[in-house]
C-alpha cells in the first residue's frame, strides 16, 4: 500500500463519454468509483501503451461490452 493516496482528476470529455456509455447515474458512479479506487492506490496497475505516458486498464463489462479505461499520470 502506498504511503499516500493520489487524487484522480477527471476531464469534461471523460464525463461526457461516460454518460454516453452508461446512462444510469448509479451505474456510472460505480464504474468511476472502481476506477478511482484502483488508480489512486496503484497507478501502475494498468498496462503501459506504446505511448509511454498513457496507461490502460480493462474494466468490468458494460452492457456486455468490454471497456478499457485509458489514463495518464
C-alpha positions in Angstrom: 0.0 0.0 0.0 1.5 3.4 -1.0 2.2 6.0 1.7 -0.5 8.3 0.4 -3.4 8.0 -1.9 -3.3 10.1 -5.1 -6.1 12.2 -6.3 -7.8 11.3 -9.6 -8.7 14.3 -11.8 -11.4 13.7 -14.5 -11.7 15.9 -17.5 -15.0 17.0 -19.0 -14.5 14.8 -22.0 -14.3 11.7 -19.7 -17.6 12.7 -18.0 -19.3 13.3 -21.4 -18.2 9.9 -22.8 -19.1 8.1 -19.6 -22.6 9.5 -19.7 -22.9 8.3 -23.3 -21.6 4.8 -22.3 -23.6 4.4 -19.1 -26.8 6.5 -19.0 -27.8 5.3 -15.5 -26.2 7.6 -12.9 -25.7 5.0 -10.2 -24.0 2.5 -12.6 -21.8 5.3 -13.9 -20.8 6.3 -10.4 -19.9 2.7 -9.5 -17.8 2.5 -12.7 -15.9 5.7 -11.7 -15.5 4.7 -8.1 -14.0 1.4 -9.1 -11.5 3.1 -11.4 -10.7 5.8 -8.9 -10.1 3.2 -6.2 -7.6 1.2 -8.3 -5.7 4.0 -10.0 -5.4 6.3 -6.9 -3.8 3.5 -4.9 -1.6 2.0 -7.6 -1.3 3.9 -10.9 0.9 1.2 -12.3 -1.9 -1.4 -12.1 -2.7 -0.9 -15.7 -0.7 -1.7 -18.8 1.6 0.8 -20.4 0.6 1.5 -24.0 3.0 2.3 -26.9 2.9 5.9 -25.7 4.9 5.8 -22.5 2.7 8.4 -20.9 -0.5 6.5 -21.4 -1.7 3.5 -19.4 -4.8 1.3 -20.0 -6.8 -0.8 -17.6 -9.6 -3.2 -18.6 -12.8 -2.5 -16.6 -15.9 -4.5 -15.9 -18.2 -5.3 -18.9 -20.8 -2.5 -19.7 -23.9 -3.9 -21.3 -21.9 -6.9 -22.5 -19.1 -4.9 -24.0 -15.5 -4.7 -22.7 -14.5 -1.2 -21.7 -10.9 -0.1 -21.4 -10.0 3.0 -19.4 -7.0 5.0 -20.7 -5.2 7.3 -18.3 -2.0 9.2 -17.7 -0.2 10.3 -14.6 
